[in-house]
């Protein structure tokens, strides 16, 4: 809390991802980049794959826009946040970057350990 809406770092979300750790199905993770609608349609039709939004954190934060408030005890702002493209360290953009890194790491670990 009490941070500028354009000053979120990946480390700010690591504890949340640590406490929401879940076991994901091996060989069923579908990682998409700039093909969201296509991959979600494919996952829905085949009913055989998971996307990032199917994880606990992805489900909770999907399509939610928020930012932190700098004032004491004011909580989160859901109405007047800057656009994602305004800053690299936007809270929503940063959360999805951390979530993507977690999924990529899981895929890499599983492909190495086979």
FIZA-823658 format. One record per residue: residue number from 1; x, y, z of N, C-alpha, C in turn. Coordinates in nm, 4 decimals. Layout:
// residues N
num n.x n.y n.z ca.x ca.y ca.z c.x c.y c.z
NUM X Y Z X Y Z X Y Z $
...
END
This chain:
// residues 114
num n.x n.y n.z ca.x ca.y ca.z c.x c.y c.z
1 0.0840 -0.1190 0.0000 0.0000 0.0000 0.0000 0.0881 0.1248 0.0000 $
2 0.0271 0.2364 -0.0235 0.0926 0.3671 -0.0214 0.2133 0.3731 -0.1135 $
3 0.1949 0.3261 -0.2327 0.2977 0.3332 -0.3365 0.2391 0.4023 -0.4577 $
4 0.3250 0.4639 -0.5319 0.2812 0.5243 -0.6570 0.2266 0.4149 -0.7482 $
5 0.1199 0.4417 -0.8242 0.0643 0.3383 -0.9122 0.1586 0.2932 -1.0227 $
6 0.2684 0.3636 -1.0433 0.3645 0.3223 -1.1462 0.4972 0.2791 -1.0846 $
7 0.4917 0.2272 -0.9641 0.6151 0.1886 -0.8954 0.6067 0.0478 -0.8371 $
8 0.5389 -0.0447 -0.9045 0.5292 -0.1821 -0.8568 0.6407 -0.2652 -0.9190 $
9 0.7001 -0.3486 -0.8396 0.8084 -0.4360 -0.8850 0.7628 -0.5813 -0.8753 $
10 0.8283 -0.6680 -0.9502 0.7949 -0.8103 -0.9451 0.8014 -0.8637 -0.8027 $
11 0.9008 -0.8208 -0.7272 0.9185 -0.8698 -0.5895 0.7994 -0.8343 -0.5006 $
12 0.7232 -0.7313 -0.5365 0.6066 -0.6932 -0.4575 0.4977 -0.7999 -0.4609 $
13 0.4998 -0.8878 -0.5590 0.3990 -0.9926 -0.5725 0.4499 -1.1320 -0.5356 $
14 0.5766 -1.1466 -0.5128 0.6328 -1.2814 -0.4912 0.5717 -1.3524 -0.3714 $
15 0.5499 -1.2818 -0.2621 0.4920 -1.3470 -0.1444 0.3508 -1.3987 -0.1743 $
16 0.2715 -1.3192 -0.2459 0.1368 -1.3624 -0.2810 0.1417 -1.4899 -0.3654 $
17 0.2321 -1.4942 -0.4629 0.2435 -1.6144 -0.5453 0.2947 -1.7331 -0.4640 $
18 0.3776 -1.7061 -0.3668 0.4297 -1.8141 -0.2816 0.3175 -1.8770 -0.1986 $
19 0.2296 -1.7950 -0.1423 0.1227 -1.8494 -0.0582 0.0069 -1.9065 -0.1398 $
20 -0.0011 -1.8741 -0.2681 -0.1072 -1.9288 -0.3531 -0.0536 -2.0346 -0.4483 $
21 0.0597 -2.0909 -0.4148 0.1219 -2.1937 -0.4983 0.0250 -2.3093 -0.5192 $
22 0.0132 -2.3535 -0.6416 -0.0737 -2.4663 -0.6704 -0.0048 -2.5609 -0.7675 $
23 -0.0436 -2.6855 -0.7620 0.0095 -2.7852 -0.8539 -0.0711 -2.7772 -0.9829 $
24 0.0000 -2.7567 -1.0906 -0.0660 -2.7451 -1.2204 -0.0489 -2.8752 -1.2982 $
25 -0.1452 -2.9095 -1.3821 -0.1393 -3.0371 -1.4537 -0.0223 -3.0420 -1.5520 $
26 0.0533 -3.1467 -1.5446 0.1697 -3.1645 -1.6307 0.1257 -3.1854 -1.7758 $
27 0.1915 -3.1142 -1.8666 0.1635 -3.1298 -2.0079 0.0338 -3.0662 -2.0550 $
28 -0.0297 -2.9857 -1.9702 -0.1580 -2.9267 -2.0067 -0.1575 -2.7748 -2.0004 $
29 -0.0414 -2.7145 -1.9751 -0.0328 -2.5688 -1.9669 -0.0178 -2.5101 -2.1056 $
30 -0.1038 -2.4165 -2.1379 -0.1025 -2.3508 -2.2672 -0.0605 -2.2064 -2.2432 $
31 0.0621 -2.1736 -2.2806 0.1150 -2.0398 -2.2574 0.0975 -1.9592 -2.3849 $
32 0.0272 -1.8473 -2.3747 -0.0007 -1.7665 -2.4930 0.0652 -1.6307 -2.4815 $
33 0.0937 -1.5728 -2.5936 0.1471 -1.4378 -2.5987 0.0855 -1.3674 -2.7193 $
34 0.0058 -1.2672 -2.6929 -0.0618 -1.1877 -2.7958 -0.1594 -1.2704 -2.8798 $
35 -0.2035 -1.3835 -2.8267 -0.3025 -1.4662 -2.8956 -0.4097 -1.5111 -2.7963 $
36 -0.4455 -1.4240 -2.7038 -0.5334 -1.4595 -2.5922 -0.6641 -1.5240 -2.6375 $
37 -0.7373 -1.4566 -2.7224 -0.8686 -1.5072 -2.7632 -0.8577 -1.6436 -2.8315 $
38 -0.7605 -1.6583 -2.9196 -0.7412 -1.7851 -2.9896 -0.7099 -1.8981 -2.8912 $
39 -0.6178 -1.8741 -2.8000 -0.5775 -1.9795 -2.7057 -0.6893 -2.0146 -2.6087 $
40 -0.7648 -1.9149 -2.5644 -0.8764 -1.9439 -2.4741 -0.9865 -2.0200 -2.5467 $
41 -1.0103 -1.9872 -2.6715 -1.1086 -2.0612 -2.7507 -1.0637 -2.2056 -2.7691 $
42 -0.9373 -2.2234 -2.8008 -0.8828 -2.3585 -2.8201 -0.8920 -2.4395 -2.6910 $
43 -0.8537 -2.3778 -2.5792 -0.8588 -2.4477 -2.4499 -1.0031 -2.4842 -2.4145 $
44 -1.0963 -2.3967 -2.4459 -1.2370 -2.4230 -2.4146 -1.2937 -2.5363 -2.5005 $
45 -1.2570 -2.5380 -2.6272 -1.3092 -2.6402 -2.7189 -1.2504 -2.7776 -2.6864 $
46 -1.1214 -2.7834 -2.6635 -1.0583 -2.9130 -2.6369 -1.0792 -2.9586 -2.4939 $
47 -1.1036 -2.8621 -2.4036 -1.1211 -2.8927 -2.2613 -1.0052 -2.9760 -2.2067 $
48 -0.8867 -2.9503 -2.2635 -0.7721 -3.0331 -2.2318 -0.6506 -2.9517 -2.1867 $
49 -0.6627 -2.8192 -2.1829 -0.5489 -2.7347 -2.1492 -0.5857 -2.6308 -2.0445 $
50 -0.4849 -2.5835 -1.9758 -0.4984 -2.4743 -1.8785 -0.4228 -2.3537 -1.9311 $
51 -0.4813 -2.2362 -1.9163 -0.4109 -2.1118 -1.9456 -0.3789 -2.0442 -1.8129 $
52 -0.3061 -1.9373 -1.8185 -0.2685 -1.8635 -1.6980 -0.3921 -1.8201 -1.6187 $
53 -0.4975 -1.7856 -1.6885 -0.6204 -1.7429 -1.6211 -0.6928 -1.8567 -1.5504 $
54 -0.6555 -1.9804 -1.5782 -0.7149 -2.0952 -1.5101 -0.6466 -2.1256 -1.3769 $
55 -0.5352 -2.0593 -1.3502 -0.4699 -2.0757 -1.2198 -0.5463 -1.9932 -1.1171 $
56 -0.5217 -2.0155 -0.9895 -0.5917 -1.9420 -0.8842 -0.5703 -1.7913 -0.8960 $
57 -0.4447 -1.7489 -0.9061 -0.4158 -1.6057 -0.9164 -0.4730 -1.5488 -1.0460 $
58 -0.4583 -1.6212 -1.1556 -0.5121 -1.5746 -1.2825 -0.6627 -1.5584 -1.2787 $
59 -0.7300 -1.6507 -1.2150 -0.8755 -1.6430 -1.2027 -0.9167 -1.5228 -1.1179 $
60 -0.8466 -1.5002 -1.0072 -0.8819 -1.3910 -0.9165 -0.8617 -1.2537 -0.9803 $
61 -0.7572 -1.2383 -1.0615 -0.7210 -1.1069 -1.1127 -0.7570 -1.0842 -1.2596 $
62 -0.8139 -1.1837 -1.3254 -0.8465 -1.1704 -1.4667 -0.9429 -1.0536 -1.4898 $
63 -0.9048 -0.9643 -1.5811 -0.9848 -0.8478 -1.6205 -1.0067 -0.7449 -1.5093 $
64 -0.9330 -0.7553 -1.4002 -0.9429 -0.6580 -1.2913 -0.8330 -0.5536 -1.3081 $
65 -0.8690 -0.4277 -1.2966 -0.7728 -0.3180 -1.3045 -0.7701 -0.2488 -1.1688 $
66 -0.6531 -0.2300 -1.1131 -0.6381 -0.1657 -0.9835 -0.5029 -0.0972 -0.9763 $
67 -0.4886 -0.0115 -0.8789 -0.3595 0.0467 -0.8456 -0.3612 0.0839 -0.6980 $
68 -0.2447 0.1021 -0.6449 -0.2325 0.1373 -0.5033 -0.2458 0.2877 -0.4863 $
69 -0.2837 0.3260 -0.3695 -0.2953 0.4668 -0.3362 -0.1779 0.5108 -0.2511 $
70 -0.1325 0.6308 -0.2726 -0.0200 0.6826 -0.1958 -0.0631 0.7337 -0.0584 $
71 -0.1895 0.7698 -0.0420 -0.2365 0.8227 0.0856 -0.2534 0.7115 0.1869 $
72 -0.2308 0.7434 0.3126 -0.2418 0.6455 0.4206 -0.3858 0.5944 0.4330 $
73 -0.3999 0.4640 0.4508 -0.5281 0.3977 0.4760 -0.6326 0.4174 0.3670 $
74 -0.5913 0.4449 0.2450 -0.6914 0.4640 0.1398 -0.7133 0.3383 0.0557 $
75 -0.6329 0.2341 0.0765 -0.6553 0.1073 0.0072 -0.6203 0.1096 -0.1395 $
76 -0.7018 0.0412 -0.2186 -0.6782 0.0309 -0.3615 -0.7724 0.1219 -0.4385 $
77 -0.7277 0.1633 -0.5540 -0.8088 0.2452 -0.6430 -0.8488 0.1564 -0.7606 $
78 -0.9766 0.1427 -0.7840 -1.0248 0.0616 -0.8951 -1.0834 0.1475 -1.0068 $
79 -1.0788 0.2801 -0.9900 -1.1476 0.3676 -1.0845 -1.0587 0.4647 -1.1601 $
80 -0.9506 0.5104 -1.1018 -0.8723 0.6161 -1.1678 -0.7254 0.5780 -1.1852 $
81 -0.7005 0.4549 -1.2167 -0.5633 0.4079 -1.2361 -0.5129 0.4503 -1.3741 $
82 -0.3813 0.4671 -1.3866 -0.3264 0.4967 -1.5194 -0.3415 0.3755 -1.6115 $
83 -0.3393 0.3997 -1.7410 -0.3449 0.2911 -1.8390 -0.2205 0.2040 -1.8271 $
84 -0.2319 0.0782 -1.8657 -0.1179 -0.0143 -1.8631 0.0014 0.0446 -1.9370 $
85 -0.0252 0.1054 -2.0519 0.0835 0.1539 -2.1369 0.1528 0.2776 -2.0800 $
86 0.0991 0.3358 -1.9754 0.1554 0.4565 -1.9166 0.2898 0.4309 -1.8502 $
87 0.3041 0.3139 -1.7879 0.4283 0.2863 -1.7154 0.4585 0.1366 -1.7141 $
88 0.5845 0.1042 -1.7187 0.6293 -0.0357 -1.7190 0.5988 -0.1035 -1.5862 $
89 0.6038 -0.0289 -1.4778 0.5825 -0.0859 -1.3445 0.4392 -0.0659 -1.2942 $
90 0.3441 -0.0695 -1.3871 0.2014 -0.0614 -1.3531 0.1664 -0.1846 -1.2697 $
91 0.0830 -0.1734 -1.1662 0.0533 -0.2879 -1.0793 -0.0073 -0.4079 -1.1516 $
92 -0.0957 -0.3838 -1.2462 -0.1587 -0.4947 -1.3186 -0.0582 -0.5600 -1.4135 $
93 0.0131 -0.4790 -1.4881 0.1143 -0.5305 -1.5812 0.2204 -0.6102 -1.5052 $
94 0.2618 -0.5595 -1.3902 0.3641 -0.6267 -1.3101 0.3136 -0.7603 -1.2562 $
95 0.1891 -0.7653 -1.2112 0.1327 -0.8915 -1.1623 0.1343 -0.9969 -1.2720 $
96 0.0912 -0.9605 -1.3934 0.0869 -1.0576 -1.5024 0.2270 -1.0966 -1.5486 $
97 0.3223 -1.0060 -1.5396 0.4615 -1.0431 -1.5708 0.5112 -1.1476 -1.4719 $
98 0.4829 -1.1287 -1.3431 0.5252 -1.2263 -1.2426 0.4530 -1.3588 -1.2628 $
99 0.3242 -1.3538 -1.2923 0.2477 -1.4768 -1.3159 0.3025 -1.5523 -1.4371 $
100 0.3353 -1.4802 -1.5427 0.3921 -1.5422 -1.6628 0.5267 -1.6055 -1.6339 $
101 0.6095 -1.5370 -1.5566 0.7396 -1.5940 -1.5197 0.7216 -1.7225 -1.4410 $
102 0.6240 -1.7263 -1.3511 0.5996 -1.8480 -1.2729 0.5609 -1.9645 -1.3627 $
103 0.4721 -1.9405 -1.4580 0.4283 -2.0474 -1.5481 0.5435 -2.0914 -1.6382 $
104 0.6185 -1.9969 -1.6939 0.7327 -2.0323 -1.7790 0.8346 -2.1148 -1.7009 $
105 0.8594 -2.0766 -1.5765 0.9544 -2.1522 -1.4932 0.9058 -2.2942 -1.4725 $
106 0.7770 -2.3096 -1.4479 0.7198 -2.4416 -1.4269 0.7330 -2.5274 -1.5515 $
107 0.7068 -2.4679 -1.6679 0.7178 -2.5408 -1.7943 0.8628 -2.5828 -1.8181 $
108 0.9572 -2.4927 -1.7924 1.0989 -2.5240 -1.8134 1.1447 -2.6340 -1.7186 $
109 1.1047 -2.6282 -1.5930 1.1436 -2.7313 -1.4956 1.0901 -2.8659 -1.5399 $
110 0.9660 -2.8688 -1.5824 0.9045 -2.9970 -1.6223 0.9683 -3.0515 -1.7504 $
111 1.0080 -2.9624 -1.8421 1.0681 -3.0118 -1.9663 1.2095 -3.0640 -1.9401 $
112 1.2768 -3.0105 -1.8415 1.4119 -3.0584 -1.8085 1.4047 -3.1901 -1.7316 $
113 1.3083 -3.1986 -1.6372 1.2991 -3.3184 -1.5557 1.2193 -3.4284 -1.6236 $
114 1.1464 -3.3889 -1.7292 1.0783 -3.4804 -1.8155 0.9795 -3.5692 -1.7571 $
END
